[in-house]
Amino acid sequence: MLTEESGAVLRREREVPLRKEPKKEVTSRSGSGRGERKGKAAAAELPESLQPAFEALRAWRAEQAREQGSRHM
């Protein structure tokens, strides 16, 4: 959002300090793909009767992501 004071910043007449995000700890990941742990944890929370639908949805979403990824290359 631009304000009356934005002009001075845009003309480099006024400097605005930016905050620095703290560095996040990098952890090593084991497993074959992104979201594998998250997906397994989510599936574990579902009732057993819904797990086949969850897995089918996961497979469909992965396929959609692969198709979209190949289109954008």
Jmol script that loads the backbone (N, CA, C; Angstrom):
load data "model"
ATOM      1  N   MET A   1       0.851  -1.153   0.000  1.00  0.00           N
ATOM      2  CA  MET A   1       0.000   0.000   0.000  1.00  0.00           C
ATOM      3  C   MET A   1       0.905   1.227   0.000  1.00  0.00           C
ATOM      4  N   LEU A   2       0.619   2.155  -0.873  1.00  0.00           N
ATOM      5  CA  LEU A   2       1.386   3.391  -0.935  1.00  0.00           C
ATOM      6  C   LEU A   2       0.729   4.450  -0.068  1.00  0.00           C
ATOM      7  N   THR A   3       1.575   5.227   0.593  1.00  0.00           N
ATOM      8  CA  THR A   3       1.097   6.320   1.435  1.00  0.00           C
ATOM      9  C   THR A   3       1.781   7.603   0.979  1.00  0.00           C
ATOM     10  N   GLU A   4       1.493   8.704   1.649  1.00  0.00           N
ATOM     11  CA  GLU A   4       2.136   9.973   1.312  1.00  0.00           C
ATOM     12  C   GLU A   4       3.647   9.888   1.493  1.00  0.00           C
ATOM     13  N   GLU A   5       4.093   9.084   2.429  1.00  0.00           N
ATOM     14  CA  GLU A   5       5.519   8.953   2.703  1.00  0.00           C
ATOM     15  C   GLU A   5       6.219   8.002   1.730  1.00  0.00           C
ATOM     16  N   SER A   6       5.468   7.291   0.918  1.00  0.00           N
ATOM     17  CA  SER A   6       6.056   6.324   0.000  1.00  0.00           C
ATOM     18  C   SER A   6       6.919   6.988  -1.062  1.00  0.00           C
ATOM     19  N   GLY A   7       6.527   8.171  -1.498  1.00  0.00           N
ATOM     20  CA  GLY A   7       7.273   8.866  -2.548  1.00  0.00           C
ATOM     21  C   GLY A   7       8.724   9.076  -2.176  1.00  0.00           C
ATOM     22  N   ALA A   8       8.986   9.500  -0.941  1.00  0.00           N
ATOM     23  CA  ALA A   8      10.361   9.732  -0.500  1.00  0.00           C
ATOM     24  C   ALA A   8      11.163   8.434  -0.535  1.00  0.00           C
ATOM     25  N   VAL A   9      10.540   7.349  -0.193  1.00  0.00           N
ATOM     26  CA  VAL A   9      11.222   6.057  -0.227  1.00  0.00           C
ATOM     27  C   VAL A   9      11.507   5.669  -1.673  1.00  0.00           C
ATOM     28  N   LEU A  10      10.531   5.826  -2.539  1.00  0.00           N
ATOM     29  CA  LEU A  10      10.702   5.461  -3.946  1.00  0.00           C
ATOM     30  C   LEU A  10      11.743   6.331  -4.643  1.00  0.00           C
ATOM     31  N   ARG A  11      11.861   7.590  -4.231  1.00  0.00           N
ATOM     32  CA  ARG A  11      12.864   8.502  -4.806  1.00  0.00           C
ATOM     33  C   ARG A  11      14.218   8.360  -4.111  1.00  0.00           C
ATOM     34  N   ARG A  12      14.310   7.428  -3.193  1.00  0.00           N
ATOM     35  CA  ARG A  12      15.528   7.148  -2.422  1.00  0.00           C
ATOM     36  C   ARG A  12      15.950   8.336  -1.565  1.00  0.00           C
ATOM     37  N   GLU A  13      14.975   9.126  -1.147  1.00  0.00           N
ATOM     38  CA  GLU A  13      15.240  10.239  -0.242  1.00  0.00           C
ATOM     39  C   GLU A  13      15.145   9.779   1.207  1.00  0.00           C
ATOM     40  N   ARG A  14      14.504   8.663   1.410  1.00  0.00           N
ATOM     41  CA  ARG A  14      14.339   8.115   2.751  1.00  0.00           C
ATOM     42  C   ARG A  14      14.622   6.622   2.697  1.00  0.00           C
ATOM     43  N   GLU A  15      15.393   6.156   3.655  1.00  0.00           N
ATOM     44  CA  GLU A  15      15.741   4.737   3.706  1.00  0.00           C
ATOM     45  C   GLU A  15      14.848   4.028   4.715  1.00  0.00           C
ATOM     46  N   VAL A  16      14.390   2.870   4.331  1.00  0.00           N
ATOM     47  CA  VAL A  16      13.548   2.075   5.215  1.00  0.00           C
ATOM     48  C   VAL A  16      14.307   0.794   5.549  1.00  0.00           C
ATOM     49  N   PRO A  17      14.628   0.597   6.822  1.00  0.00           N
ATOM     50  CA  PRO A  17      15.346  -0.633   7.182  1.00  0.00           C
ATOM     51  C   PRO A  17      14.409  -1.838   7.095  1.00  0.00           C
ATOM     52  N   LEU A  18      14.949  -2.921   6.615  1.00  0.00           N
ATOM     53  CA  LEU A  18      14.179  -4.160   6.533  1.00  0.00           C
ATOM     54  C   LEU A  18      14.591  -5.058   7.681  1.00  0.00           C
ATOM     55  N   ARG A  19      13.635  -5.765   8.210  1.00  0.00           N
ATOM     56  CA  ARG A  19      13.969  -6.682   9.295  1.00  0.00           C
ATOM     57  C   ARG A  19      14.580  -7.940   8.701  1.00  0.00           C
ATOM     58  N   LYS A  20      15.409  -8.565   9.471  1.00  0.00           N
ATOM     59  CA  LYS A  20      16.037  -9.811   9.033  1.00  0.00           C
ATOM     60  C   LYS A  20      15.337 -10.965   9.719  1.00  0.00           C
ATOM     61  N   GLU A  21      14.945 -11.939   8.924  1.00  0.00           N
ATOM     62  CA  GLU A  21      14.314 -13.134   9.464  1.00  0.00           C
ATOM     63  C   GLU A  21      15.386 -13.979  10.140  1.00  0.00           C
ATOM     64  N   PRO A  22      15.069 -14.557  11.278  1.00  0.00           N
ATOM     65  CA  PRO A  22      16.050 -15.444  11.912  1.00  0.00           C
ATOM     66  C   PRO A  22      16.278 -16.661  11.029  1.00  0.00           C
ATOM     67  N   LYS A  23      17.515 -17.140  11.032  1.00  0.00           N
ATOM     68  CA  LYS A  23      17.831 -18.315  10.220  1.00  0.00           C
ATOM     69  C   LYS A  23      17.121 -19.526  10.786  1.00  0.00           C
ATOM     70  N   LYS A  24      16.549 -20.296   9.886  1.00  0.00           N
ATOM     71  CA  LYS A  24      15.875 -21.521  10.302  1.00  0.00           C
ATOM     72  C   LYS A  24      16.886 -22.649  10.314  1.00  0.00           C
ATOM     73  N   GLU A  25      16.736 -23.522  11.284  1.00  0.00           N
ATOM     74  CA  GLU A  25      17.621 -24.660  11.381  1.00  0.00           C
ATOM     75  C   GLU A  25      17.334 -25.618  10.242  1.00  0.00           C
ATOM     76  N   VAL A  26      18.382 -26.039   9.573  1.00  0.00           N
ATOM     77  CA  VAL A  26      18.233 -26.985   8.473  1.00  0.00           C
ATOM     78  C   VAL A  26      18.349 -28.384   9.046  1.00  0.00           C
ATOM     79  N   THR A  27      17.353 -29.187   8.747  1.00  0.00           N
ATOM     80  CA  THR A  27      17.385 -30.571   9.215  1.00  0.00           C
ATOM     81  C   THR A  27      17.477 -31.481   8.013  1.00  0.00           C
ATOM     82  N   SER A  28      18.184 -32.556   8.171  1.00  0.00           N
ATOM     83  CA  SER A  28      18.283 -33.507   7.071  1.00  0.00           C
ATOM     84  C   SER A  28      16.971 -34.271   6.984  1.00  0.00           C
ATOM     85  N   ARG A  29      16.634 -34.612   5.769  1.00  0.00           N
ATOM     86  CA  ARG A  29      15.377 -35.324   5.548  1.00  0.00           C
ATOM     87  C   ARG A  29      15.683 -36.703   5.008  1.00  0.00           C
ATOM     88  N   SER A  30      14.999 -37.652   5.527  1.00  0.00           N
ATOM     89  CA  SER A  30      15.097 -38.984   4.960  1.00  0.00           C
ATOM     90  C   SER A  30      13.757 -39.278   4.315  1.00  0.00           C
ATOM     91  N   GLY A  31      13.762 -40.150   3.369  1.00  0.00           N
ATOM     92  CA  GLY A  31      12.515 -40.451   2.674  1.00  0.00           C
ATOM     93  C   GLY A  31      12.656 -40.095   1.216  1.00  0.00           C
ATOM     94  N   SER A  32      11.727 -40.536   0.420  1.00  0.00           N
ATOM     95  CA  SER A  32      11.874 -40.377  -1.015  1.00  0.00           C
ATOM     96  C   SER A  32      11.355 -39.063  -1.552  1.00  0.00           C
ATOM     97  N   GLY A  33      10.395 -38.447  -0.893  1.00  0.00           N
ATOM     98  CA  GLY A  33       9.845 -37.251  -1.500  1.00  0.00           C
ATOM     99  C   GLY A  33       9.385 -36.232  -0.501  1.00  0.00           C
ATOM    100  N   ARG A  34       9.059 -35.062  -1.051  1.00  0.00           N
ATOM    101  CA  ARG A  34       8.555 -33.993  -0.194  1.00  0.00           C
ATOM    102  C   ARG A  34       7.193 -34.384   0.349  1.00  0.00           C
ATOM    103  N   GLY A  35       6.959 -34.053   1.575  1.00  0.00           N
ATOM    104  CA  GLY A  35       5.651 -34.293   2.160  1.00  0.00           C
ATOM    105  C   GLY A  35       5.372 -35.724   2.543  1.00  0.00           C
ATOM    106  N   GLU A  36       6.363 -36.581   2.416  1.00  0.00           N
ATOM    107  CA  GLU A  36       6.111 -37.990   2.732  1.00  0.00           C
ATOM    108  C   GLU A  36       5.732 -38.153   4.197  1.00  0.00           C
ATOM    109  N   ARG A  37       6.511 -37.535   5.087  1.00  0.00           N
ATOM    110  CA  ARG A  37       6.195 -37.638   6.517  1.00  0.00           C
ATOM    111  C   ARG A  37       4.859 -36.993   6.814  1.00  0.00           C
ATOM    112  N   LYS A  38       4.627 -35.835   6.239  1.00  0.00           N
ATOM    113  CA  LYS A  38       3.391 -35.100   6.480  1.00  0.00           C
ATOM    114  C   LYS A  38       2.189 -35.930   6.018  1.00  0.00           C
ATOM    115  N   GLY A  39       2.304 -36.527   4.847  1.00  0.00           N
ATOM    116  CA  GLY A  39       1.217 -37.338   4.323  1.00  0.00           C
ATOM    117  C   GLY A  39       0.943 -38.563   5.173  1.00  0.00           C
ATOM    118  N   LYS A  40       2.007 -39.195   5.623  1.00  0.00           N
ATOM    119  CA  LYS A  40       1.828 -40.381   6.461  1.00  0.00           C
ATOM    120  C   LYS A  40       1.213 -40.003   7.798  1.00  0.00           C
ATOM    121  N   ALA A  41       1.623 -38.862   8.346  1.00  0.00           N
ATOM    122  CA  ALA A  41       1.060 -38.416   9.621  1.00  0.00           C
ATOM    123  C   ALA A  41      -0.414 -38.076   9.452  1.00  0.00           C
ATOM    124  N   ALA A  42      -0.752 -37.420   8.351  1.00  0.00           N
ATOM    125  CA  ALA A  42      -2.147 -37.064   8.105  1.00  0.00           C
ATOM    126  C   ALA A  42      -2.987 -38.322   7.915  1.00  0.00           C
ATOM    127  N   ALA A  43      -2.452 -39.293   7.194  1.00  0.00           N
ATOM    128  CA  ALA A  43      -3.185 -40.538   6.971  1.00  0.00           C
ATOM    129  C   ALA A  43      -3.395 -41.286   8.281  1.00  0.00           C
ATOM    130  N   ALA A  44      -2.435 -41.216   9.175  1.00  0.00           N
ATOM    131  CA  ALA A  44      -2.547 -41.920  10.451  1.00  0.00           C
ATOM    132  C   ALA A  44      -3.660 -41.338  11.314  1.00  0.00           C
ATOM    133  N   GLU A  45      -3.975 -40.058  11.122  1.00  0.00           N
ATOM    134  CA  GLU A  45      -5.019 -39.414  11.915  1.00  0.00           C
ATOM    135  C   GLU A  45      -6.422 -39.720  11.398  1.00  0.00           C
ATOM    136  N   LEU A  46      -6.525 -40.234  10.184  1.00  0.00           N
ATOM    137  CA  LEU A  46      -7.836 -40.518   9.596  1.00  0.00           C
ATOM    138  C   LEU A  46      -8.384 -41.855  10.083  1.00  0.00           C
ATOM    139  N   PRO A  47      -9.699 -41.957  10.111  1.00  0.00           N
ATOM    140  CA  PRO A  47     -10.291 -43.275  10.385  1.00  0.00           C
ATOM    141  C   PRO A  47      -9.889 -44.240   9.268  1.00  0.00           C
ATOM    142  N   GLU A  48      -9.754 -45.485   9.606  1.00  0.00           N
ATOM    143  CA  GLU A  48      -9.314 -46.485   8.635  1.00  0.00           C
ATOM    144  C   GLU A  48     -10.215 -46.525   7.398  1.00  0.00           C
ATOM    145  N   SER A  49     -11.493 -46.251   7.571  1.00  0.00           N
ATOM    146  CA  SER A  49     -12.428 -46.298   6.439  1.00  0.00           C
ATOM    147  C   SER A  49     -12.152 -45.201   5.411  1.00  0.00           C
ATOM    148  N   LEU A  50     -11.490 -44.115   5.810  1.00  0.00           N
ATOM    149  CA  LEU A  50     -11.206 -43.010   4.887  1.00  0.00           C
ATOM    150  C   LEU A  50      -9.811 -43.076   4.279  1.00  0.00           C
ATOM    151  N   GLN A  51      -8.966 -43.962   4.754  1.00  0.00           N
ATOM    152  CA  GLN A  51      -7.594 -44.012   4.259  1.00  0.00           C
ATOM    153  C   GLN A  51      -7.484 -44.352   2.775  1.00  0.00           C
ATOM    154  N   PRO A  52      -8.288 -45.277   2.226  1.00  0.00           N
ATOM    155  CA  PRO A  52      -8.190 -45.527   0.780  1.00  0.00           C
ATOM    156  C   PRO A  52      -8.515 -44.274  -0.050  1.00  0.00           C
ATOM    157  N   ALA A  53      -9.510 -43.511   0.364  1.00  0.00           N
ATOM    158  CA  ALA A  53      -9.850 -42.279  -0.358  1.00  0.00           C
ATOM    159  C   ALA A  53      -8.715 -41.266  -0.238  1.00  0.00           C
ATOM    160  N   PHE A  54      -8.108 -41.179   0.938  1.00  0.00           N
ATOM    161  CA  PHE A  54      -6.989 -40.264   1.149  1.00  0.00           C
ATOM    162  C   PHE A  54      -5.821 -40.624   0.233  1.00  0.00           C
ATOM    163  N   GLU A  55      -5.491 -41.903   0.168  1.00  0.00           N
ATOM    164  CA  GLU A  55      -4.378 -42.345  -0.674  1.00  0.00           C
ATOM    165  C   GLU A  55      -4.682 -42.112  -2.152  1.00  0.00           C
ATOM    166  N   ALA A  56      -5.933 -42.328  -2.559  1.00  0.00           N
ATOM    167  CA  ALA A  56      -6.312 -42.077  -3.951  1.00  0.00           C
ATOM    168  C   ALA A  56      -6.175 -40.593  -4.276  1.00  0.00           C
ATOM    169  N   LEU A  57      -6.588 -39.741  -3.360  1.00  0.00           N
ATOM    170  CA  LEU A  57      -6.460 -38.296  -3.562  1.00  0.00           C
ATOM    171  C   LEU A  57      -4.989 -37.896  -3.635  1.00  0.00           C
ATOM    172  N   ARG A  58      -4.169 -38.464  -2.769  1.00  0.00           N
ATOM    173  CA  ARG A  58      -2.731 -38.169  -2.800  1.00  0.00           C
ATOM    174  C   ARG A  58      -2.122 -38.546  -4.141  1.00  0.00           C
ATOM    175  N   ALA A  59      -2.487 -39.722  -4.647  1.00  0.00           N
ATOM    176  CA  ALA A  59      -1.956 -40.177  -5.933  1.00  0.00           C
ATOM    177  C   ALA A  59      -2.408 -39.251  -7.056  1.00  0.00           C
ATOM    178  N   TRP A  60      -3.674 -38.851  -7.029  1.00  0.00           N
ATOM    179  CA  TRP A  60      -4.202 -37.943  -8.051  1.00  0.00           C
ATOM    180  C   TRP A  60      -3.475 -36.600  -8.009  1.00  0.00           C
ATOM    181  N   ARG A  61      -3.280 -36.072  -6.803  1.00  0.00           N
ATOM    182  CA  ARG A  61      -2.601 -34.776  -6.665  1.00  0.00           C
ATOM    183  C   ARG A  61      -1.155 -34.862  -7.150  1.00  0.00           C
ATOM    184  N   ALA A  62      -0.484 -35.968  -6.865  1.00  0.00           N
ATOM    185  CA  ALA A  62       0.893 -36.144  -7.327  1.00  0.00           C
ATOM    186  C   ALA A  62       0.940 -36.185  -8.850  1.00  0.00           C
ATOM    187  N   GLU A  63       0.003 -36.877  -9.454  1.00  0.00           N
ATOM    188  CA  GLU A  63      -0.063 -36.952 -10.915  1.00  0.00           C
ATOM    189  C   GLU A  63      -0.323 -35.573 -11.517  1.00  0.00           C
ATOM    190  N   GLN A  64      -1.246 -34.826 -10.931  1.00  0.00           N
ATOM    191  CA  GLN A  64      -1.528 -33.470 -11.413  1.00  0.00           C
ATOM    192  C   GLN A  64      -0.281 -32.593 -11.320  1.00  0.00           C
ATOM    193  N   ALA A  65       0.453 -32.711 -10.232  1.00  0.00           N
ATOM    194  CA  ALA A  65       1.673 -31.915 -10.055  1.00  0.00           C
ATOM    195  C   ALA A  65       2.713 -32.289 -11.107  1.00  0.00           C
ATOM    196  N   ARG A  66       2.858 -33.584 -11.382  1.00  0.00           N
ATOM    197  CA  ARG A  66       3.811 -34.014 -12.414  1.00  0.00           C
ATOM    198  C   ARG A  66       3.411 -33.460 -13.774  1.00  0.00           C
ATOM    199  N   GLU A  67       2.133 -33.548 -14.110  1.00  0.00           N
ATOM    200  CA  GLU A  67       1.666 -33.036 -15.396  1.00  0.00           C
ATOM    201  C   GLU A  67       1.887 -31.534 -15.510  1.00  0.00           C
ATOM    202  N   GLN A  68       1.570 -30.801 -14.485  1.00  0.00           N
ATOM    203  CA  GLN A  68       1.743 -29.350 -14.521  1.00  0.00           C
ATOM    204  C   GLN A  68       3.214 -28.980 -14.567  1.00  0.00           C
ATOM    205  N   GLY A  69       4.034 -29.737 -13.869  1.00  0.00           N
ATOM    206  CA  GLY A  69       5.470 -29.479 -13.887  1.00  0.00           C
ATOM    207  C   GLY A  69       6.061 -29.697 -15.260  1.00  0.00           C
ATOM    208  N   SER A  70       5.624 -30.727 -15.963  1.00  0.00           N
ATOM    209  CA  SER A  70       6.169 -31.005 -17.289  1.00  0.00           C
ATOM    210  C   SER A  70       5.686 -29.987 -18.314  1.00  0.00           C
ATOM    211  N   ARG A  71       4.529 -29.404 -18.106  1.00  0.00           N
ATOM    212  CA  ARG A  71       4.014 -28.382 -19.022  1.00  0.00           C
ATOM    213  C   ARG A  71       4.785 -27.078 -18.910  1.00  0.00           C
ATOM    214  N   HIS A  72       5.347 -26.811 -17.735  1.00  0.00           N
ATOM    215  CA  HIS A  72       6.001 -25.525 -17.502  1.00  0.00           C
ATOM    216  C   HIS A  72       7.495 -25.568 -17.767  1.00  0.00           C
ATOM    217  N   MET A  73       8.000 -26.658 -18.278  1.00  0.00           N
ATOM    218  CA  MET A  73       9.446 -26.759 -18.536  1.00  0.00           C
ATOM    219  C   MET A  73       9.769 -26.326 -19.930  1.00  0.00           C
TER     220      MET A  73
END
end "model"
wireframe off; spacefill off
backbone 0.3
color backbone group
